């Protein structure tokens, strides 16, 4: 997948896992990207939206937008 002399030319070769497993693989990659960028994942059950809070922010709302986000508000006011 982009490596010299690779036998796998398809970038989405994990599709061989099947639709459900491939979707889990993509979701995991997106979650890892958010975490690597310093973000957090919404802890609300069934949500898991990626949130990128501003530095020094201690309270965050999972804003609903484009079918993502649940509106839950988490954090401390201290």
Buried (B, 14 or more C-beta within 10 A) or exposed (E): EEEEEEEEEEEEEBEEEEEEEBEEBEEEEEBEEBEEEEBBBBEBEEBBBBBEBEEEEEEBBBEEEEEEBBEBEBEEEE
